[in-house]
Amino acid sequence: MEKWSKQKKWEEEWISLEGIGDGGQGATRKVRNRATNAIACMKTLNKPKNSERRARLFREATAYATCDHACIPSLVQSNAQMHEDQSVQLFLVTEFIEGKTLWEFIEETGPRSLEEAASTTIRLLDVAEYFHSEQWVHRDIKPDNIILRNGDLSDPVLIDFGLAYRDGVTKKFQTEDGQGLDNRFLRLPELSVNSVQKQDPRTDLAFFGGILFYMLTGVIPGALIHGDGRLPHQRAEVLDRLREVGGKATYRLLGFFDHTFAQKISLRFTSAIEMREALEAVLIEKNREIVDSTDNDLQAIKARLNDQANEQLTRNKQLYDIAMEEVEAIHRSVLDEIGSDRLKPYQTGYVNFAEKFQKTLGFSHFSSLDKRFTLHFEMTVEGEELVITVDDVAFYRADVETPTFDDRFRAALRERYIAGLRKLIDEN
């Protein structure tokens, strides 16, 4: 049987047995081949004339055709390569996977142990490592799109590549950046309307972390951040359960979810390999025998200090230090240029916490500290920007990942100091 069919009607070769489900893109049904009696799964489009959906079906068929992995259904037959011909009724036939979805399984049997949930997640991360290496991003991972082959937690199969993306398979739709990709299981900011980060593999990793969270708690993570600012694993209704399954590895487990559910994509796990190693470390920590209570306390403290939240706070402080070094360099250079012993450096109000940095820096007249000119600096991280205010007026903003302090920044700050010094000297 040719995988890439030239048939315009699927009924010529397949018999529909029963409906399986309806999704946003299309309907799926269990089918039987007229000639061989082979059972398979067929997908057809809900809006068969929609050009974008037709192109997406071709992407999906290509994903199945190019991904050779036991945990991804194989392509049986499709005519989606003819998606530009509106007269063709597109269809996609894949291997039929017998078993319950992960959603059905957890709803029937309840949350799982850390060992069971981690084992399934690690298997899925192996799949992610593979299809990411093939340059595919799935973008719609949820319990409904994972089938446990024959009900076996150790044999999950990832299905529905309907929103999958790989450069070059089809053109990137003009509407894609302006559309949101809504996965109600876990709503991620990079998939929202007008985001340009909709093809990042770290999105899939956040979804897989959500799968682990769901298997442990039976709770859908939903919105990444609630109105109270709490991430899914920080909410009161699940904390007791996470402590129960985490045991003495609770801090490390919560740190794992800190990375998984970070709002900024740059603070998440960078690869399936890194995420798998972090999850394996959680298991090792939980199963490590207690040797000495003091050592265990130190390990718990170390794990907590190294969690993602504290790493972010440390990053903020480092940003403030770098920015202040630039400010102090301008301050020193102005004083050196003047070269007079009638002016002295003056500073006060130094505070350097992760939430905010502040410092007052300027010059005083040699005759009295009361005769001085100063600038009050405050620095904060707002969203993904480093923000610097001078005397409560916004002075500088830059992306936290790539802050640059160029000649224009230095010249503007130097001008502020010189203007203030001129006023100080005129008054004395």
N, C-alpha and C positions, 0 to 999 in steps of 0.2 A: 504494500500500500504506500503510495506516494504521500509524504507528509504535507507537501505544498500542493494542494489540490487545485484544479482549474474548474471544478464544478461550481455552478451558480446556485444550486439548491442542495442543502444537506440531506433532504428527504430521499434523494436518489440512492444514498448509500447507508443511511442510518434510520433506525426506528426509535421513536421516543417512548421510554418506559414509564418514567415518572419525573415530576418536577423536584428539584433539590432546593432551589432558593432563588430569590431575586435580590440583586444588588443595585447600586447606583448606576453602574455601567450596562449591566445586562442580566439575563436570566440564565440559570444553569439547569440542566436536566440529565438524568441518567439515560443512556442510549445503548442500543445494541446494533452491531454491524450486520447488515442484511446477508452478507456473504460468509462471514467467519463466525458470527454469533458472539464476537468479542464484546465485552461490556466496557463502556467508557463514559466520560463526562463531557458534555457539550455546553458551550456558551454561545449565546446569540445576543445581539444588541437590543436594548429597549428602544433606542431611537436610531433605527438602521440607516437613516439618511444623514445623520450628523457627522460631518467630516472629521471633527476632532475625535469623536468616539470610535470612528472607523480606524483612524490612525493609531489610537491607543490599543485597539484590538490587535493590530499588526505588531505593535511593540510587545504586547503580552505573548503572542504566538512566537515571536523571535526570542523572547526570554526563555520560554520552555524549550525551544529548538536549540539554543546555544548553551543552556545550563545542564550539565550532565552530573546530577547528584541524586543519591538515593532519597533524600528528603525534599526533593522538588519534583512534581509530576512531570513526566515526559510528554512531549508533543506527539500526538497520534496522527492528527490531520487538521489542516486549516487552509482556507482560501483567503486569509486576511492580507496576503501580499497583493491582492487585487482591490485594496481599500479605496483607491482613487477612482475606480469605476463604480459609479453610483447605481448601476443596474444590477450589481452583484449582491446577493444576500449573503453577508459574511457569517462565517461560523468558525468555531475553534473547538477541537476535540482533544482532550488530554486523557492520560491514564486515570482510571477511576480508583480512588483510595477508599477502601472499606474501613469504616471506623467513625467514632464520634468526634465532633470538634472539641477543642480544649474547653470552650465555653460550656458545652453540654456536660462534659466530664466533671468539671469543678462544681457546676450547679447541682449535679446529682450526688457527688461524693464529698464535697466540701473541700476546704483548704488543705494543702499538703504540707509535709514536713520540709524543713530547709534542705535536707539531703535530696528528697524527691524533686522538689521544685528546681533546685540548682542543677541537678543532673539533666533535666529536660531543657533548661535554659542553656546550659553549656552545649548540648547537642545542637540547639538552634543557632548558637553563636558560631559553631563549626560551619553551619550552612551559610551564615552571613559572611564569614571569612571567605568562603568559596565564591558566592555570587558578587561580593564586592570586588574580589580580585578579577572578576570578569567585567567589571565596570558597571554593574547593575545596582540600582537602589530600588528597594521594594516600595516603601512609602505608605503602606497600608497594613501594617502588621497589627493583628488583634486576635483575641481568642477564637473568633469565628473563622479566621483564616489559617488556623492550624488544626490539622486533622491528626488524631492519634491513631496510627495504623493498627487496626484490630484492637483498639482500646488500650494500647501499650504506651505508657508515659515515656518510655525510653526510645520510642520510634515516632517522633513528631514529623509531620510533613507540612511544609509551608506552601500554601496555595494562593490563588488569586493575585496574579501579577498585573492586574488591570491598570494600576497606577504606576507601574514600574517605569524606570527611566534609564536610558543609556545614550550618551552622546552619539549622534550619527545614525541612529536607527530610523528615525523620522525627523522632520524638522521640529524645532522647538516652537510650540504654538505661540502665536502672538498674545493670546489671552492668558497664557500660563502664569506669568508673574502677577497678573491682575486678579487671578482666581485664588480662592482658598481650597486646600485639600483637607476636607473635614473628616477626621478620624475621631469619633466620639469616645473611643476607648481612652485615648490620651491626646489632648489638644496641645500641640506644640507651636510655639510662636513663629518658627521659621516656615510653617505651612499656611500661615495666615495670608489674607489678601495683601498684595503688593510686596510680599517678601521675595527677595531674589536668591534665597538659599534653599530652594525646594528640591535640590538634587544632591544633598549632602548625606553621605553614608552615616554620619553621626545621628541623623534622625532615626534611622533603623535601630541603632543601638539603644536609643532612649525607649523605643517601642519594646525591645526585647527586655529591657529593665522593667518596663511596665508589666510584661508577661510574668516575670518572676514575682513582682509585687502582688499581682492578682492571684497567682497560684498559692502564695503564702497566706494571704488575707481573705480571699474571696471578694475583695472590694475592687471595683473599677477605679483606677486613678483619676480619670476625668480631666478636669482643668489642671494644668501644671501648677498654677498658683491660685489658691483661694483668695477671697477678699481680705482675709486676715494675714495674708502674706506667707502662709504655710505651704510647703511642698507636700506631695501625697503621703510620704512616710513620716511627716511631722504632725499629722492630724491625730487628735485625741482618740478617735474611734479605731485606729489601727496600732497605736504605739504598744499597747499591752500585748497584742498578738505578735508583733515583731520582736519584742523582748522575750516572749515565750519561745519562739522558734529560734531566735538568735543565741539564747543562752549567754555564755561568757564571750561570744563573738558579736554581741549586740552592737557595740560601738563600731566595730568594723563593718557590720552589715549596714548600719545607718550611714556610715561614710561611703559605702558602695552606692547607696541610693542618693547621697548628696551629689555625686558625680553624674549618676544616671539622669536625675531630674533637674540638673542645673538649667536655669532659664537661658543663660548664654551658651550657645552651642560650642564656643571655644573652651568652655570649662568642663565639657563632657568627656567621656572616654574617646580616645582618638581612633581606636580600631577594635575589631572583634577580639583580636588576640589580647590586647590590654584589658579589655573588659572580662574576658574569660579568666585571665590570670588573677584579677582582683576578686572574682567570685570564688575561685579555687582557694585563695588565701582566707576567705571567710570560712570555708569548710574546714580548712586546716586548723584555724584558730578555734573553732567550736569543738573539734574533736581532739585537740591537744590535751594531754593529761595534765592535771593540776600538780605542779611540783612544789611550788612555794607561793604562799599567798602574797608576799611582798613583790615577788617577780611578776605575778599576775596583775597586781595593781599597777605596776609600772608599765606593763604591756598595754593595759586598758587606757592609761593616761597617754601613752605614746600614740595609740590608734586614734584617740579623740583629737589630739593636737595635729595629727596628720590628715584629718578628714578634710573633705573638699571645702567646707565652710570656712575653716581656719586657714586653708591655703589661699582662699580668696581674700580674707582679711590681710594676710601677710602680703599678698600681691598689692593691695591698696596702699599699705604703708611704704612699700618699695617705690611705688609710683610717686608718692608724695616726696620721698627723699630725693629721687631723681630730679623732679621739678624744682625743689628748693635749692638743689645744687646749682641749677641754672640761674635762679634768682640771686643767690648769694654771690655768684661769679660776677654778675652785673653790678651788684652793690660794691664789691671790692674794686672793680675796674674803675668805677666813677671816683671813688676815693683816691685811688692811685693816680688817676689823671689830674686831679686837683693838686695833689701833693702838698697839702698844707697841714700843719700841726694844729690849726685852729678848729678842725673838725674831727670828731671822734665817731667811730661806729657805735650804733645803738641798737639793741634788740631786747625784746621782752615778749611775754605771752606765748611762749612755745608750748604747743600741744600737738602730739602726734599719735592719734588713735586711728583705728581703721576707718571709723565712721567719718572723721574729719581731721584735717590738719590745719593749724593756724599758727601764725607767727607775725609779730610786728618787727619791722626791720627798717633802719634809717640812719640818721646822723644827728649828733648833738653838738652844740657850740661848746668850745673848750671852757667857756666861762661858767656854764651852768647846764645841768641836765634838763632844766625846765625849758631851755631854748633849744628846740629840736624840730626836725622834720622826719616823719615816719610814714611808711606805707604798711597797712594791715593786710596780710595775705591769708586767705582761706582756700582750702582745696578739699573737694569731695569727689566721689565717684557717683555719677548720676546715670543709672542704666548702663550704657556702654561707653560713656564719655567721662574723661577727666575734666573737671570744671574748676577754674581758678578765678577767684574774685579778688579785686584790689580795692580796699576801702568800700566794701559791699557792692561794688559794681563789677559785672561780668567782664573779665579781661581776656580769658583764653579758654577754648574748648578743643578737645581732641579725642579721637578714638583711644580707648585704654590700651589696645593692642599695639598701636603704632603712634604714640605721642611724639611729636617733633617740635623742637624749640629752635626755630630758624632765626635768621638775621632780623626778620620783621618783628618777631617776639622780643628779641634783645633790644632792638632800636626803640620800640614802644616803651619798654620798661626803663631804659636809660633816659628817655625823654621825660618820663614822669619824675625820676629822681632829680634831674637837672633843674626842672621847673620848680620843684619843691625847694631845692637848695638856693636857687636865686631868690625866692621869697624869704627864706630864712636869713640870708645875708642882708637883704634890703631892710629887714626889720631890725637888724642889729648894727 
